[in-house]
Amino acid sequence: MDWTAIALSVRLAAIVSAILLVIGVPIAYWLTFSSWRWRFLFESIVALPLVLPPTVLGFYVLLALGSRSPIGRAWERWTGHGLAFTFEALVVASVIYSLPFAVQPVAASFAQIDRTLLEASATLGVGRLRTFLRVVLPLSIDGVLAGVVLTFAHTIGEFGVVLMVGGNLPGITRTVSISIYDSVQAFDFAAANRTALLLLVFSFASLASVYALLRKPWAVAPLS
């Protein structure tokens, strides 16, 4: 089993989950409570990675981070090396690819909040930030946790996007999914099966955790 690839994938997933926790919650809040008439366009952009082929997304991210792009040239001037085919490029691509998995569960939880609670908070003169921290966030913590779990699990299993943007560099960009692919290409099905089984168990545990967080308890019928 390629423990180096597993450790790199866990590191990548942890960093991406932390970044999306910071930027995903504000995006979800704006999508839920904004009254902007063209909001659906921004919702479509956020959800686009769900339907866009990973190779297509990876190709355009690669172009955006390449040495001929403004981002790539600025990064090279700052660090002395290119951005494409690095771990940092994997982080950027994974943040974009996993964005809907972080935003949608949180937005769904925000949408279930009783708006009268927010109106009451505003009537009492409480600011939006304090209302968010004291009312909105505590009532939506299950959705936030679900978003973090889904983001982590989705990033662990990425293949097409990370291969396009990062290539297959051992210890740098070779993730666990790419390691499975390499094992199959080398006809080492035993190694591929061990790693794939580990991902299968992890994926099932992640989904079970999400459903446990989001499930609604059955109402207890009154005694007759």
QUICORWO-V260453 format. One record per backbone hydrogen bond with DSSP energy under -0.5 kcal/mol. CO is the residue of the C=O (numbers start at 0). NH is the residue of the N-H. Records with the same first field share a line. If there is no record, write none. Layout:
CO=NH + NH
This chain:
0=2
1=5
2=6
3=7
4=8 + 175
5=9
6=10
7=11
8=12
9=13
10=14
11=15
12=16
13=17
14=18
15=19
16=20
17=21
18=22
19=23
20=24
21=25
22=26
23=27
24=28
25=29
26=30
27=31
28=32
29=33
35=38
37=40 + 41
38=42
39=43
40=44
41=45
42=46
43=47
44=47
46=49
47=50 + 51
52=55 + 56
53=57
54=58
55=59
56=60
57=61
58=62
59=63
60=64
61=65
63=71
64=82 + 83
65=68
68=72
69=73
70=74
71=75
72=76
73=77
74=78
75=79
82=85 + 88
85=89
86=90
87=91
88=92
89=93
90=94
91=95
92=96
93=97
94=98
95=98
97=100 + 101
98=101 + 102
99=103
101=105
102=106
103=107
104=108
105=109
106=110
107=111
108=111
109=112
113=116 + 117
114=118
115=119
116=120
117=121
118=122
119=123
120=125
121=124
126=130
127=131
128=132
129=133
130=134 + 135
131=136
134=138
135=139
136=139
137=140
139=143
140=144
141=145
142=146
143=147
144=148
145=149
146=150
147=151
148=152
149=153
150=154
151=155
152=156
154=157
158=162
159=163
160=164
161=165 + 166
162=166
164=84
167=169
168=171 + 172 + 173
172=174
174=178
175=179
176=180
177=181
178=182
179=183
180=184
181=185
182=187
183=186
186=188
187=191
188=192
189=193
190=194
191=195
192=196
193=197
194=198
195=199
196=200
197=201
198=202
199=203
200=204
201=205
202=206
203=207
204=208
205=209
206=210
207=211
208=212
209=213
210=214
218=220
